[in-house]
């Protein structure tokens, strides 16, 4: 549980311990789970401080803010993930500057990322977002439409379809949290049974990441539990 008195190194250590414990309960090692620090609305100095504690993966969803941070921190060996919903007219900087995109839910977005990814860059890692509960307030492809979209994305050049991502309904009971994450895991298993070769489940945030790990999460997206409450926007 996050305590206001904790400093950043203590929070990073506690998160690593909790991730390791959940991974062990699921029969895996801590190294099988990536801590993705969601640093949106955090200043570059906070990202730098987290990097000093060994955090290497950072997630951004406000593009203009993110590009400033990427430029300010370009000398650090960090991996940048775009984790927000994306407008079609803003795909180029994401394709050019990020290593991962967690949230592709339309073929048009994937096609633009593919066309705009520089030829000299490695393939852009893609997670398809799935709207597990059909919530109108959230992005994501319906589960029934996932196989077709996955096949289309996988066929695009300069992209590498790595896995699936979700933002499930908020639940406070671990058993109910796990039900949603298990649903995403089963969707991945079904795609892999058809030869998709996926290796990533991006699921779990500050309040439910342990439940996600127990159901196979390989990336957990942690913001508040790492950085505290986001600063209010001016």
N, C-alpha and C positions, 0 to 999 in steps of 0.2 A: 504494500500500500504506500503510495506516494505521500511523503511528509514534507510540509512546507519548509522545515528546517534543513532538509537535505540539500547538500550542494551537488553540482553536476557529477563529479567523480563518484560520489556515493550512489547516485541514481543509476549511473551506468553499471556499477558493480552489482547493485541489487537486481537490475534487469537481467544481467548476464546470469546471475545465480538462479533466478526464476525461470529463465529460458532453459538453462541446463537441467533443472529439476523436472520441468515438463517434458523435455526431450527424453530424459531417462525413463520417465513413466511410460512413454510411448515406444520405448525400446530403441531409441536413437541417441546419437551423440549431440552435444551442444553445437558442434561445427556444422551440423546438417540444417541449422536454422539461422538465417541471416537477420540481424537486427537492422531494420531500415528506419533510420531516424527521420521522422517527418518534421522538416525544419521550416515549413511555410510560416511566414510572419515572424520568424526568428532572425535576428541580425547576423551578419556574417561572423561576428565575433563569437557568438554562441556556437555556430557550426564549427569554428576553429577550435573552440574549447572542447567540444565533443570529439573532434578528430584527434585531439591531444590525448584522449582516453582510449584511442584505438578504434573508434567508430569510423567506418569507411564508406557506408552507404547512406545516402541522404535523399529524401523525397520532397519534391516541390510541386505545388499545384497553381501558384500564381505566377504566370509566365514572366511578366515584366520584372517582378521582384527577383525571381529565380535567376534570370540572365545576369542581373547585377551581381548576385552572389557567385555565380559560376566564374565571372570575370575576376572578381576580387580574390577568389580562392583557387585560381587556375594552377598555382604552383603546388597545391596539395594533391596527393594521390587518392582522390575521392571518386566514387562511382555515383552518378546522379540518375535518379529515377523520377520520371514525371508521373504523378499519382492522381491528378485531377481530370475532370472532364475537359475535353479538348474541342475547340471550335475549328472548323475546317480551315479558316483563314489564318490560323496560328500554328499550323503543323510544321512549317519549315524550320523555325528555330529549335523546335523539339527534335526534329529529325537530325538536325545538324549538331546539337550540343549534348543530348542526353544518351545514356547507354540503355536505359529501360523505359518502357511505357506500360503502366498498369492501368488499363481502363479503356482499351479499344473495344467498342461495341457496335461499330458500323464499318462496313466494307469501304466506304468512301474515305474515312479517316486512315485506314490501313493503306489504301492505295496511294494517298498523298504522302504518307510517311515513307513508303517504299520509293516513290518517285523522287523524293527530296533528300533521301539519305545519301550523303556523299559516297562516291565510289571508293575512295581511299579508306573509309571508316569500316570497322567491323560491322557485321549485321546488327541491326537494332533489335534488342530483345523485347518481345511483346507478350503481355498477358491479356487475355480477353476477359472483360468484366461481364459477369453473369448476374442478372437480377433475379435472385432466388425466390423472392416472395412477390414479385410483380408489383413492387412499390413505384407509384408514379413519380415520387419525389427523387428517385435515384436512377442513375444510368445503368446500363447493362443490357445484354441480350437475353431474351427469355430462354430458359433451358431447352425448349423444343427447337429453337432456331440455332442453337450453339453448334451442332455438327456441321451444318452448311457453312456458317461463318468461319469456323476453324479451318475447314478445308480450303476456303478461299484465301484466308490470310496466310496459311502455310505455303501456298503456291506463289506468293509474291516475292520478287527478288529483293535482296538487301534487308529483308526482315527475317527474324528467327522466332517462330512461335514457341514460347517456352512453357506457357501454362495458363492458369485461370486465376482470376481475382474476384473477390466479392466484398460487399459491405452489407451484411445481413441485417435484419431487424434487430433493434436493441433488445437484449434479454439480460436479466440479472442472474438467472439460475444457470449454473454451468451445464446442466443436462440439456437445457433448451438451447444454449449457445452451441453446444456440440452437435445438436441435430442439424443446424444450418451448415456448419462446416463439413459435417459428414456428407451432406448432399452435394457440396462442391467437389469433395474428394471422389464421390461415386461418378460424377460427371467426367472428371479427369480419367478415372479408370475405364469408363466406357469409351472415351476417345482413344486411349492408349490400346485398348483391345482391338481397335481398328487400325492401329499402326501410327498413331499421331506422334508418339515419342515425347510426350510432355514430361517435364521434370520439376515444375514449379507450381506451388499453390501459395499465392499471395493472399493471406487471410489472417485476420486477428489484429486488433488495435489495443489501445491502452487498457480497456476494461475487460477484454475477453481473449487476449492473446494466448493464455495458457490452454484454454479450451481448444483454440485453433491448432495449437501444437499437438495436442493429444489426438487430433483428427488428421494430422499430416502436414500442417503448414510448414513451408520451407522458407518463407519470408513473412515476418510480422512487422507491421507498420506502426511504429510507436512515436507519438508526439507528446501528449500531455504527461505521460508517466516518465518521460525523459527530461523534457524542458520545463514542465509546469504549464500553467494556463498561458495560452498565446496572448501576446500584448494586444491591447485594443487598437484597432486601426484609427488613425487620426482623421 
